């Protein structure tokens, strides 16, 4: 009896649990469907962003209708009423550009035809120009915009077919007036067929000119000029007051950022993380995570001496969004579309700001604490890694600061990884630099890292083999699975402090945080690929790479043609001392000051934040000048050569071309 009662009790509990689980599943399913629907709605904003819908006018078939009809040209809504009264119509600037270019090219065709005595084409061009002018005058009174069909029976509005045909290849020289008689349309079709080659050439001209003009803002407003002795003249930065869901809310919900790491602890202390004991008798050390750069940068910007609340004074505009932390929430999740949701919301918010409209966002900049490859997912591959922040049209107008940039992008620029050292005073910097000059270094070179056997072109295995063969001169910290030494700041810094040279081969990507940790320790970096530093941190590192580093082609190491120990041993001691001194001088430029620190002599040293802001201001000013000069293209070099132009100021052939050849 007792057994039956107990069994009945358990069955009741089971059904309670089952019902609760089912209800919870229904709630989660509802929330997921709602979020996916929201993301898809945002994605529609960008599907036709770069498509120019040319207006194709037909005569009004129903003059008695008094209802308003709404036409959409390039995402701009134009209300059109049935009567002939005056109306205020907002017409797309792209449609105006197309109209002007079509008329200009038609005139050129007429002149060429007259020289050849082609009277038939001349009559058609004259008639087409007349219709085009008439269509421009009556654009505001047209009820519908359709592509005319040759069959009178099919002369109806079909927007889907119009968009498909425009996406394939728009023909700007087809007759646009539906009132034209059938005989005239047949004659025009014959002429168009005979001039197909000319039409295709003119279409490509129009497309190129449209692209150039779309990429250049119509109105450029310079910052308001201040007095000559203003120390912030030309340096003012305006910071957008973005909704808190793009930054503060992410920190408040820090427990959602990572499944494996306590990001609440790592984002504390203005993004510096928990404090660490003094190292070598110097304070200012924190267990800083490399992905918290955007939080550190935001807090440093709050202390920027030339920060202004008056956007008319600003030479640049900072967007305090945390794209890396936002992406981290969904990076390993099952819903790739959620990775783009906040970014699309922010782009919509920015487009509505008056500051954005001054230069179409070309004076805006943003910081991301991840590599550029985390933001380069192509639209057709939703299941791939990362999101597509870096390929959004608005972001391509901005200046994007990342811990690693793409060598083949106009708008991405690399800034140093955060290190463990964040001094609050200039005295702490001087104290640390002095300690680095006096410290004795036992080993010739060292390497801290893990092999990359899955990467075919990785040279890490060869480097580790050479280090093991040079036991007395090389110190190796192999980051194998289960080892905790590679995650302890004091252990890593001890390795670098005991070495003269520190090897920095590429890993999963070109760059490494280890590069900046080693320079902080006064260790001379050895690079095996120009994309690991030279083509990345162009604002922070000297142009003369031989002054502070050693470059050893990775191909030679891979093929066994170069001995690392032999190459480094042959460097004269005097040069080693000079290189180390240059590295020690670089320390302030490659670390980030504590945002809470109060430096008495703030102008003595520039940290990585100061250098980055200076670089952004210089780039924005260069873009502003090119726009004001009326250049057809803001960038006069192919985008794939961005790395070369940024490093050398030209795109001529160079010995590093093979490292960045994507063919």
N, C-alpha and C positions, 0 to 999 in steps of 0.2 A: 504493500500500500504506500509506504513511504517512498519507495522507488518510483512508483507511478506519479506521485505528487511532484517529486523532484524532476522527473522527465518532463512533465507538463510545464513546470516552471521554466525549464531551459528552452522548451519550444516557444513559449511566450516571449522570452528574451530574444530568441533568434528572430522571430517575426518583427519585433520592435526594431532591432538593429537593421534588418533588411529594409523595412519601410523608411527609416531615417536615411540609410545609404541611397535608396532610390530617389528620395526627395532632394538630397544633396546633389546627386548626379544631374537631376533636372535643372537645378539652379545653376550649376557650373556650365551646363550645355547652353542655357539661356544667355549667360554672361559672355561665353565664347562667341556665340553667334552675333551678339550685339557688337562686340569689339571688332570682329572680322568685318562686319558691315560698315563700321565707322572707318576702318582702314581702307576698304575698297572705295568708299566715297572720297577719301582724300587722294587716293591714287588717280581717280578720274581727273583731278585738277591738272595732272601732268601728262596725260595721255596725248592731248592735242596741243601741248604747250608751245611746240616749235612749228606747228602746222599753220600755214597762212591760208585761210579760207577766202578765196577771191570771190567778191560779190558778182553774181550772174543774174542780171535783171530780166524780168519778163513783164509784159504789159499787164495791167490790172484787169482781171476778168470779171470782177464783181465790184462795181463802183457803188453799189447800194449798201454795202456792209459798213456799219458804223463801229464795229468792234475793233479793238486795238490788236495788232499782230506784232509779235516780237521776233526780230531777226537777230541772229548771233554771228558776229564777225570777230574771229580771233578772241573769243571769250569776253567780248564787250557787248553788253546788251543795248539794243537800239529800239526804242518804242516807235512804232509807225502807226498812224491813225488813218482811217478811211477817207477823211475829208482832205481838202487841199489847203488848209490853213497853215500858217507858219508854225514850225515846231523846233524844239531844241534837241538836236540829234548829236550824240557822241559817236564819232566814227573812228574805227581802229586806225592807229598810225601806220600799221603795216599795210592796210588797204590803200592808204594814201600814197605810201611809198611805191606800192605795186602800180597804182594808177599812173603816177608820174613817170615811172620807168617804162611802162608799156607805151605811153604816149611818145616818150623820147625815142625809144627804139623804132616805133612805127615811122616817125619822121625820118630817121636815118634810112630805113628801108625805102621810103618814098624817094629820097634823093638818089639812092643807088639805082632804083628802078628807072627813074627818069633818064639817067645817063645811058641806060641800055635801051631806052625807047620802048619799054614794056608798058604800053598804055593800059592794058587790062588790069595789071597789078596796081597801077597808079590810081585807077578809078576805085578799086576795092579798098585801097589804103585810105583814100579820101573819105569814102563812105564809112569805113570803120572808125576813123578818127572822129567823124561827126557823131556817130552813135556813142562813142566813148565819152565825148564831152557831154552829150545829152544824158547819158547814164549817170555821170558824176553830178549833174545839176539835179537830177530827179532821184538820187539815191535815198533821200530821206522819205520819199513818198511811195517807194516800192513796198508792196505788201510781202513779197516772197522773193527768195534768192534761190534759183534752181539752175541746173545746167540744161540748156535747150536740147531737145532730141530732134532728129531729122524727121521722124514721123509725127504728123499732127495729132494722131490719136494718143500718143504717149507723152504729150506735152503737159506733164503734171509734176508736182513737187515731190521729189524722192530724195530726202536728205542723206540716207545711207549710201545710195549709189553715187551721189555727188561727192561725199567724203572719200569713197573708195577710189573714184577716178582722180580726184585731186591728189591723193596720196601717191598714186602711181607716177603721174607726170602731168602737171597742169599745162594746158595749151593756152597761152595768153592771147593768141591771135585768132581764136574762133569768134564768129559774130555772136554778140550777146543779146540782141534785140529779137524778141519773139514775134514782133509785128512784121518782120521781114517776110516777104512772099516766098512761096515754095520755090519758084523759079530762081529768085535771087540766091536762095540758100544753095541750090544745086550748083549755080555758077560759082559761088564762093567756095564750095567744097572742091570743085575742080581746080580752082586757083590754089587752095591750100595744099592740095596734093602735089601740085607742081613746085610749091615752095616749101616742102616739108623739111628739107635740109636747113634752109635759112631759119625756119621757125625753131627748130631744135637748138641751133646755135644761139639764137636770141634768148630762148628760154634759159639756157645755162648762164648767159650774161645776167639776166634778171635775177636768177637765184643767187649768184655770187654777190651782186650789188645789194640785194635784200639782206643777205647774211651780214655783210659789212655794216650796213646801216642799223640792223637790229642789234648788233654787238656794240654799238656806240650810242650812249644816251643822248637824247635830244637837248637836254638842258643840263648844264654843269654849273653848280653854284659853289663858288669858292668860299672858304671860311671867312667870317668877318675879321677884318684886319684890326689888330690891337696896337698899342703904342710900341714904338721901336725898342724901348728898353725893357719890354715885357720878357722875362726869362722863359715864359711858356709860349712865346709867339711861334706858330707853326708846329707846336707840340701838343696842343690840346686834344684830349680824347673824350668823347661822349660815350657813356655806358647805358645801353638800353635797359629799361626796367621791365624785363621780360616776366611773364607769369611765373609764379613760384614752382609750378609743376615741372619746369625745365631745369631747375637747379636745387632750390631749397627742399622741395618735396622729395627729391631723390635721396638727399642726405637724411631727412627725417625717417624715410623708409629704407635705411641703409641695409637692413637685414635681408632685403629682397635682391640686393645687387649681385650676390655670389652664393653659390651652393656650398663651396668648400672653404671660403676665406671669410673671416670676420671683418667685413668692410666698415662696420661701425667704429671699430677701434682704429682702423687704418685711415679713415677720413676725419678723425678727431684732430684737434690742434691745428685748425685751418687747413687740413689736408696733409699735414706733416706726419701724422701718426703718433704713436706713443713715444715719449722721450727715452733716450738711451743714456747710460753712464758716460762720463767724460772719456775721451779717447786721446791718448798721448798728452794728458793734462789740459785738454781744451774742451770747453763745453759747446753746446749747440748741435747735438747729435740726436737724430730721430729715426725710428724704424719706418722709413718712408716707402710706400708702395709706388711703383712706376706709373700706375694707372690713375693716380690722384693728381696729375699735373693740372688738369682743368680747375680743380678746387683751389690749388695753390695759386694759380695764375689769377683767378677771380679775386681772391683775398689780397693779393699784391696790387691788383688794379684799384682796389678800394683805397689803398694808401698812395697811389700815384700822385705825384705833386702837381701834375697838369691835368687832372681829371676835372671836367666841367659839367655842370648841369644845363648849360646853354649850348644846344646842338649847333647853333649858328657859328660858334667859335671853333668847333671841332674840326681838326684835319683828318681824323679817323674816328670810326664808331666801333665799339667793342660789343659783341653779343655774348653775354654770360650764360651760355648753354653748356651743359655737361654731356656731350654726345657719347663719350666713352662709357661713362657710368650708365647712361640710359640704355646703350646697346648691351652692356654686360648683363642686364636683367633677362634678356631673351636670346642671348647668343647661343646657348645650348638647349633652348626650348624647342618644342615641336611646332611652333607657330611662327614661321619666318616673317609673315606680313606684319607682325607686331613690332618688329625691329625698326620699321620705317614710320610708325604712326606718329610719334612725338616730333620727329624731324619734319614731317609734312605739315603738321600743325604749326610749327615754328615758322616755316617758310611762308605760310599763308599770313601769319601774324606780321612778319617783317614787311611783306609787300604792301601792307596797308599803312605803314609808318611813313611820315613825311620825310624823315631822314633817309629812308631807302630811296626815295624818288629823286633825290639830288643827283646821284650818279648811278642809279640802278643797282645800288649795293656795292659798287666797286671801291668805296671807301670803308666798307665794313670788314671786320675780321673776327675770327672765332678760334678757339683752342680745343684740341682733342688730345686726351692722354693715351692714345693708342696709335698704332701705325696706320698709314693710309690704306693698307690692304684690307683692314677691317671695315672700311667704308666704301668698297669698290664693287659690290655685288651688282652684276648686270641684271636688268629688268626681266630678261627671259629665263633666268636661273634662280627661281625663288628659294630653292633648297640649298643654294650655295652659302658659303661662309659670309658673315657680316651683313651690313645693310648697304643702301645705295646713296648715302649722304653725299659723298664726294662727286657724284655724277648728276646731282640735281642742278637744274639751270641756275637757281639763285646762288648756290654754293660756288659754282664755277665763276660767278662774278666777284665773289668775295676773296679775301686772303685767308687761307686756312693754315693754322700752325699745328703741327703734329710732331710726335717724337720721331717719326720717320716719314719722309715724303716720297712721292713717286718721282723718279727722274724724268718722266714723260708727261708731266702735268704742268700747266701754266700756274695754277692757283695754290698749289701745296708747297709749304716751306717747313723745314725741320727746325725744331728747337731742342735743346738738351733734355735728356731724361733727368728726372729729379734724382739727386743723390741723397746720402744719409746726413750730410752736413748742411745746416741751415743757421748760420750765425745771426745773432741779434745785433751785434755791434761790429764796427770796423776793427776794434781791438782784437776780437776773436779771429778775424781773418789774418791779421798781421801775425798773431801768435802762431796760428797753424802754418802759415807760409814759412816762418822762421824755423819751426820744428822740422818741416820737410827738407829744408836745406842742410840741416845738421845730422839727420838720421843716417845710419850706416846700412847699406844694402848688401846683403850676403850673396844673393843669386843674380846671375846675368839676366835671365828672363824667366817668366812664369806664365802659366795658363790656368784659368779657372773656367770650367765649362764641361759640357757633356758631348759625347760623339753624336753625330747625326748619320747613322748608317742608312737611313731611308732616303737621304738626299744624295743623289748620284754625284753631284758636283761639289759636295762638301769636302773640305780639306782638313776637317777637325781630327779625323783618325790619323792622318799623316803627321799633323802637328803633335798630337799626343804621343805617337811613336817616337818622334824625334826628341821630345822632352824626356821621355823615359830613358832614351839612349844617352842623354846628357844629364845624368843624375846629379852631379856636383854643381852644375851650372843652371839647371832648370828646376823649378818647383812646380809641381802639378797638383791641382785640386780637382779631382774627377767627380763630377756631379752625377753619380749613379743613383738609381732608384733606391729610396730608403735613407739616403744620406741627408743629414740636416745641416752640415757645415756650410753648404752653398747658400743657405737661407739665413745664416747668422751674420749680421753686418760686421761684427768684430772679427770673425774668422776671415771673411773676405778681405777686409782692410789690412789685416796682418800679412796676408799673402802679398798684396800689392806694395805694402811698405817695405818689404824685404827684397824687392826686385828692382833692377835698373830698367828693364824693358818688360812690357806686358803685351802678350799676343792677343789680338782682337780679330779673329776670323769671323766671317758671316755665320749666322745660325739659321733659324727659320726664316729670317729676312736679312737685309743688308746690315742693319745696325744692332748695337748691343748697349744695354745699360752699363755693362762692365767697363766700357770705354771711359765713361765719365767718373766711375768709381776709381779707376786706375789713375787718371789724371789728377783727381783729388788727392791721391796718395803720392803725387810727385813722380809717378812711374811713366816712362816714355812709351807711348802706344806704338804698336807695330801693326800696320794694316795690310791686308792681302787683296782688297778690292776697293777701288775709289768710291764706290757707293756706300761704304761703311762710315765715311766721315767727310771726305773732301767735296763730294757732290751733294752733301746733305746740309751741313751746318755752316752755310756760306756766310752768315752774319756773325757767327761766334768764333770761328777758327781762322787763323791767319791764311792768307793766300799762298805764302811760301811754306809748302808742306814739309820741306826738309828742315825747317827751324825747330819743329816740335815733335816730329814723328819719323818713322821709317816705313817706306813702302816696299813690300816684297811681293811681286806678282804671284797670286795663288796658283796659277797654272804651273809655275816652276816647282813649287812645293809638291803639288799633286803628282807631277811626273818624276819626282825625285831628282830634279836638276839643281835644287838649291838646298843648302844646309843652313838652317836658321842660326845655329850656334856659330858657324863660320862667318856668316854675314855680319852678325852683331859684334863678334869679337874683333873684327877688323876696323870698327869705327874708332877713331882716335879718342883718347880720354878727354882731351880739351873740348872736342865737339860734343861728347856726351854730357859734360858739365854745362855747356852752353844750352844744349837741348833741354836738360832738366830745368835750368833756370827759366827758360821760355815756358815750359809746362807749368811751373809753379806760378808764374805771372798770369797764366790763363785761368787759374782756379776761380777767382771771383766771377768771371764771365760765364762760367759753366755750372754754377750752383745758384740756388734760389734763397734769398734772404728770408728769415722768419718774418711773416707778415705782421706779427705782433711786436716785433722789435722796434726800438726807438734809437736810431743811429744819430749820434750827434753830428758827425761829419758825413752826411748822407751822400755828398757828391764825390767823395774820394774814390769809391769803387762802384762800378756798374755790375749788377748781377745779370743772370740769363734773362730775367724779365725785362730789365731796362734795355738790353741789347735787342731783344725781340721787338719791343715796341718801337724802338728807333728804326729798325728794319722795315716794319710795317708802314710807318710814316713816310719813309723814303720811297717805298714802292707805290703807295697811293699817290704821292706827289708826282711821280713819274707818269703814272696812268693819267692823272688829271691834265698834265701838260700835253700829252699825246692827243687827248681828246680835244683840247682847246685848239691845238694846231690843225685840227681837221683831218688827221690821218685816216685813210680808208680802213686800215686794220690797226687795232690797238697793239697787237703783237705782230711784228714783222718777221717772224721766224716760225717754222713748223713746231707744233707742240711737242713732238717727239725729241726735239733738241733743246728742251727747256733746261735740262741739267747743264748742257754745254754753255748756253747763253748766261745762265746764272753764275757759273764758275769763271768763265773766261770773257764774257761780254761779246762773244761772237759764236758762230756756228761752223767755223772752218774745221777741216779735218784735224783729228787729234789722236794721239796714241791710245787714248782710253776708249775710243769709239767701239772697239770690239767688246768691251765690258757691258755696253748698254745697247748693243745691236739687238733689236727684237725680231729680226727676220729669221 
